[in-house]
């Protein structure tokens, strides 16, 4: 998530209004469009990072696995976010903003869990950087398995 998006969401929370699908005032509409622009930047950069991760050959096997898994799951977070936005905007523009917040929010857990894999799994690989490579790779493989189960649980809970 871009710094601008985090700042705008924080601002809207501080104001006590929804950050997404909020077209109540001109300012809220501007914030919603700015969030969409930030999302567009993310949509361009994440695939570029993923391609770079697949081409990189100078990382350890454990870190390579961690980065690739994290970026693939981050792409899944983007897909879930796009579904949330499409549903929410359609409902909000159709005069049902409360339903937009409710239904789009049903995927919030899946979106959050998938979005953070790119931090958690490579973070584990980094923390284990002084461990023997075989042990680090095994730990990352286990983390990938556990994180995959966590994602499945979030999907089932939604």
C-alpha positions as CSV (number, residue, x, y, z in Angstrom):
1,X,0.0,0.0,0.0
2,X,1.4,3.4,-0.9
3,X,2.2,6.0,1.7
4,X,-0.5,8.3,0.2
5,X,-3.1,5.6,0.6
6,X,-2.2,5.0,4.2
7,X,-2.3,8.7,5.0
8,X,-5.7,9.2,3.3
9,X,-7.3,6.2,5.0
10,X,-5.9,7.4,8.4
11,X,-7.3,10.9,7.7
12,X,-10.7,9.5,7.0
13,X,-10.7,7.3,10.1
14,X,-9.6,10.3,12.1
15,X,-12.5,12.2,10.6
16,X,-14.9,9.4,11.5
17,X,-16.0,8.7,7.9
18,X,-15.5,5.7,5.6
19,X,-12.3,5.8,3.6
20,X,-13.6,3.9,0.6
21,X,-16.8,4.2,-1.4
22,X,-17.5,7.5,0.2
23,X,-18.9,10.0,-2.2
24,X,-20.9,12.0,0.4
25,X,-19.0,15.3,-0.1
26,X,-16.6,16.7,-2.7
27,X,-13.7,16.2,-0.3
28,X,-14.7,12.5,0.4
29,X,-15.0,11.9,-3.4
30,X,-11.6,13.4,-3.9
31,X,-10.2,11.1,-1.2
32,X,-11.9,8.1,-2.9
33,X,-10.4,9.0,-6.3
34,X,-7.0,9.6,-4.7
35,X,-7.1,6.1,-3.2
36,X,-8.0,4.7,-6.6
37,X,-5.0,6.5,-8.1
38,X,-2.8,5.0,-5.4
39,X,-4.2,1.6,-6.2
40,X,-3.3,2.1,-9.8
41,X,0.3,2.8,-8.8
42,X,0.3,-0.5,-6.8
43,X,-1.2,-2.4,-9.8
44,X,1.7,-1.2,-12.0
45,X,4.5,-1.8,-9.5
46,X,3.6,-5.2,-7.9
47,X,3.8,-7.1,-11.2
48,X,7.1,-5.4,-11.9
49,X,8.4,-6.5,-8.6
50,X,7.1,-10.0,-9.2
51,X,8.9,-10.2,-12.5
52,X,12.1,-9.0,-10.9
53,X,11.8,-11.6,-8.1
54,X,11.5,-14.3,-10.7
55,X,14.5,-13.1,-12.6
56,X,16.7,-12.6,-9.5
57,X,19.4,-15.2,-9.1
58,X,21.6,-13.6,-6.4
59,X,19.4,-14.4,-3.4
60,X,19.5,-17.4,-1.2
61,X,17.0,-20.2,-2.0
62,X,15.0,-19.4,1.2
63,X,14.8,-15.7,0.5
64,X,13.9,-16.4,-3.2
65,X,11.0,-18.6,-2.1
66,X,9.9,-16.1,0.5
67,X,9.8,-13.2,-2.0
68,X,8.1,-15.1,-4.7
69,X,5.5,-16.5,-2.4
70,X,4.9,-13.1,-0.9
71,X,4.5,-11.3,-4.2
72,X,2.2,-14.0,-5.6
73,X,0.0,-13.7,-2.5
74,X,0.2,-9.9,-2.7
75,X,-1.1,-10.2,-6.3
76,X,-4.0,-12.2,-4.9
77,X,-4.6,-9.4,-2.4
78,X,-4.9,-7.0,-5.3
79,X,-7.5,-9.3,-7.0
80,X,-9.5,-9.4,-3.7
81,X,-9.2,-5.7,-3.4
82,X,-10.4,-5.2,-6.9
83,X,-13.5,-7.3,-6.2
84,X,-14.1,-5.3,-3.0
85,X,-13.8,-2.0,-4.9
86,X,-16.0,-3.1,-7.8
87,X,-18.8,-4.3,-5.5
88,X,-18.5,-1.3,-3.2
89,X,-18.4,1.4,-5.8
90,X,-21.4,-0.2,-7.7
91,X,-23.4,-0.3,-4.5
92,X,-22.4,3.2,-3.2
93,X,-23.1,4.8,-6.6
94,X,-26.4,2.9,-6.7
95,X,-27.5,4.7,-3.5
96,X,-26.7,1.9,-1.1
97,X,-23.5,3.1,0.7
98,X,-24.1,1.2,3.9
99,X,-24.5,-2.1,2.0
100,X,-21.3,-1.2,0.1
101,X,-19.4,-1.0,3.4
102,X,-21.0,-4.2,4.7
103,X,-20.5,-6.4,1.7
104,X,-17.1,-5.2,0.7
105,X,-16.0,-5.5,4.3
106,X,-16.8,-9.2,4.1
107,X,-13.6,-9.8,2.2
108,X,-11.5,-7.5,4.5
109,X,-9.9,-10.4,6.4
110,X,-8.9,-12.2,3.2
111,X,-7.5,-8.9,1.8
112,X,-5.5,-8.1,5.0
113,X,-4.1,-11.6,5.4
114,X,-3.0,-11.9,1.7
115,X,-1.6,-8.3,1.7
116,X,0.8,-8.9,4.5
117,X,2.4,-12.2,3.3
118,X,4.9,-10.1,1.4
119,X,6.1,-8.7,4.7
120,X,5.8,-11.7,7.0
121,X,7.4,-14.5,5.0
122,X,10.4,-12.6,3.7
123,X,10.7,-11.1,7.1
124,X,11.1,-14.6,8.5
125,X,13.7,-15.4,5.9
126,X,15.6,-12.3,6.8
127,X,15.4,-13.0,10.5
128,X,16.9,-16.5,9.8
129,X,19.7,-15.1,7.5
130,X,22.4,-16.4,9.8
131,X,21.0,-19.9,10.0
132,X,22.3,-22.6,7.7
133,X,20.7,-22.3,4.3
134,X,19.0,-25.7,4.4
135,X,17.4,-24.9,7.8
136,X,16.3,-21.5,6.6
137,X,14.8,-22.9,3.4
138,X,12.9,-25.6,5.4
139,X,11.6,-22.9,7.8
140,X,10.4,-20.7,4.9
141,X,8.8,-23.8,3.3
142,X,7.0,-24.4,6.6
143,X,6.0,-20.7,6.8
144,X,4.6,-20.9,3.3
145,X,2.5,-23.9,4.3
146,X,1.2,-22.3,7.4
147,X,0.5,-19.0,5.7
148,X,-1.4,-20.9,3.0
149,X,-3.5,-22.5,5.7
150,X,-4.1,-19.0,7.2
151,X,-5.3,-17.7,3.9
152,X,-7.6,-20.7,3.5
153,X,-9.0,-20.0,7.0
154,X,-9.6,-16.4,6.1
155,X,-11.4,-17.4,2.9
156,X,-13.6,-19.8,4.8
157,X,-14.3,-17.2,7.5
158,X,-15.5,-14.7,5.0
